[in-house]
Structures are given as C-alpha cells and as structure tokens.
Amino acid sequence: MQGALGSSSRSMDKILVHGGYPLSGSIKISGSKNSALPIIAASLLTRDPCVLHRVPDLSDTNYMLQILMHLGAEVERASGTVTVKAEKVESIAPYEIVRKMRASVCVLGPLLGRCKEATVSLPGGCVIGDRPIDLHLKGFQSLGAAVRVENGNVKVFAPKLTGAIVSLRGKFGPTVLGTDNVMMAAVLAEGTTVIEGAAAEPEVCDLADFLNKMGAKIEGAGTRRIIIEGVHELHGAEHHIIPDRIETGTFLVAGAICGKGITLNRVCPGHVASVTTALTEAGYKVVTTENSISVSPNGSVPKALELVTEPYPGFPTDMQAQMCALLSTTEGISTITENVFPQRYMHLAELKRMGAQVQIEGATAIIQGVERLYGAPVMASDLRASAALVLAGLKADGVTEVRRVYHIDRGYEHLDEKLSELGAHIERVKE
Ligand code: EPU
C-alpha cells in the first residue's frame, strides 16, 4: 500500500519558524482526520469494496489503514483515494497494532457489528487528559453485548445485537467516538436503536452519511437523538470525506495572528462558525462564501476574548491551544475555559517560554496579551499543542524551533508546505 508508512521516517524532524513574515494568498483545506478515521473503520462492515476520496495523508489515517490490513482487509491508496475491501475480517486488534493511536478504539463498533465479537487493546493514557471508553462499552452492553476487560484488552461479544435505547450522556458532555462506535454496531443489530445524548459533531454526520450510502438506515445525525433501524447487511459505497474543520480553524488563526489577508478554499464555513464568530468579535475581518473563508486585519487593534470550549456547535476543544497562541498577542486579558478536556493545557508552559503571560485557574487559562513573543526552542506535547507553537512562532521575533514534529504529522497534511505557500518562512529539518 502506498503511503502507509509515509510520515514515520520523518518523525524525528523539527520545524523552524522564522517569525514576522506576514501571510497572504490562498490554500486548499484537506479532508477531515476525525471523519476519515471512523469512516475507514466503517469499511469493515461490508465484504464489498468501499472507495473513500479526500482521505488526508496523515500518520493517524495511515495507522488506521494498517490496523485494517492487520485485520485482513485489502487496502489500496492512490493519492487522496483509498479503497478498502474487507472480504474476510479478524476480530482481534492487539496492542502492537493499536497502541500508537487512541482512535483505533473505533474499530470496536464495526467488528462487533460484523463479527459479533471484538477484542481490542485498551487505549492507554493521553497527554490531553484521562480518556476513558466507559460510555462506548455501556452503549455496546445496551445492545446486548457482554464486555470483559482483561490483560489490557477489552473484549465485547454478543450472539446477537438487539436495538435498544442507548444513553451516551457523560460527565463532560457527549462522546464523539462513543457515538460513532455505537452507531457502527447498531446498524447491523436487530430492531431499532435510539442513541440519546449523541454527539452532534459534523464528523458524526459524515459517518452517518457514509453508513447510509452503505445501506444503513440512520436518522437524526447532527442532533442529540440518533435513530438507527438495523438492517441485515451493508454493501460497498463511495464517499468524499468532509473538509477538516480544525485544520480550517488553525489556518484562520494563522491568518489572524500574522496575516495581511488569506483565503481558505474547499471548506465548510458552517462547521467553523464558532471560530469565525470569535475572530470577528476579536476584531478581525472574516468573509465567507459557500466554500471559502477569508480572514484579514480590519484596521483596529485585536481585542481580548472570553471563550469556553464545548461540544459542537460550541467552540471546539481542538482549537483551544491555537486560540491561546492568538490571544497571547491581542490586547487585554482573555480567558479560555476548557470544558471538554479540563487538563488540556500542556502547551501553556511552552508558550510561556516564548514570552506569553498565562496562568491556569482550575480549567480556565487566563491570558494577558503581550506586545511581543520571542522565538525559542519548544517541545510539542500533542497534535493541537504543536500547531499552537507553530502559530506563535509565526508572530514571534526570531526563530522558534518546534521539536517532536511527529505530533503535527498525526493530524495536519503538509502544514509546513501550506504555510510556506502563504509566505511563512518555515523549514523542516532533521533533529
Ligand atoms: N468521555 C468519557 N467516557 C467515554 C468517552 C469520553 O468520560 O467513554 C469523556 C472524555 O474524557 C472527554 C469527553 O467525554 O472529557 C469528550 O470526549 P470524546 O469521547 O468526545 O472524545 P473522542 O471521541 O475520544 C474526539 C476527537 C478528539 C476531540 C474530541 C472532542 C477523534 C479521532 N478524536 O475524541 O480530537 O478532541 O472528540 O471533540 O475524533 C484531535 O483531533 O486533536 C482530537 C483530540
């Protein structure tokens, strides 16, 4: 398979950002990582080929394809198009295969749906906080599955899955991959399943669209109540992955932090409304068309904001770190309260090394805007944190050296090349 190991050989690279070069021009946004991952997993639900377009070339999507190959699927990749044919499927995904990516847990639902059993190594700890899968498992149990956790593996099995009312309401709001997982198991259950407290993220809608193309009967995706009428079998389908709203948001912040005016093409403006609203409130000019967004300064000094991360359509947790970078450079005191992953603040210590003035109180970051950030060697701790450090580097005086670039390769397709296209002075070098 082409590209399966595409990014790993570059995993020890570092990115050097020479700050202070204003961005202008336009780029195209890639397909969504968080849509592609469960949609690739959903291809396990049929023996027929599934053709997926606009699959971003990322280490996470490549891991997911490797997991599918390990499970017995045939995978072909030709640039952005991936074809998966899972004629026969194993139901066991061991630690060596799934340990690299937490999202591998989303093979549980399709394997349970198709094979009526699945054993997947439990995801380990995560730098953005404790990430349990209790709600996923509770959902499977509601459908009649037994769940056993032993030797670091979770095993789910059911002679038959039966539609049921499944409540996925959690302490921190709805669960995205939990909703995906239950949906993927329930499409082949007998009878009707109603998911209450479902996640309404655009990626959940994209998965439901793909499953419906495969012959599933799902209604209500995009609301808190999803209704799934089980069918006997699914067939192959062809699908275009939606644009990545977090990549869109990240480039919007790049344009705000250091732009003369940039345009992002091939986007869904509706999916990033909370981000464009925040940027407009801060004083940037944002212009949208049906599938493009432009951001530019509007002549006034950008202002402080008070933001709270929430499930969609609220302000996304996956944009919190990037926004911390931006608000470090706007006038006044901003606050961001992280309601989805309350401990997701590893990037702040690194931003402080670049001159940001930030403190944390509980789940709230209090950010005093500064006139200048300074380039420094910094360490990426997770995907979005790494992006935030690159964004801060665009604005900073001097050179910012971002290490552990493999985090960026997990979720941004050619971030450095796209920023270069916009005029950033950024280079990728070997450690
Ligand atoms: N939660 C539970 N129990 C569960 C599942 C989740 O308590 O069984 C909690 C989590 O600990 C968290 C909250 O519920 O506090 C929401 O977590 P969720 O399950 O929605 O997260 P996820 O589905 O594992 C996806 C994205 C994340 C994104 C979150 C929130 C994928 C592959 N990942 O994760 O994306 O932050 O939703 O929107 O879709 C990223 O792309 O950088 C990323 C981390």
Residues whose N, C-alpha, C, O or C-beta is under 5 A from the ligand:
A	BS01	EPU	N34 A103 D130 R131 P132 I133 D134 L135 H136 G170 F172 G173 P174 T175 V176 L177 G178 T317 D318 V340 F341 L383 R384
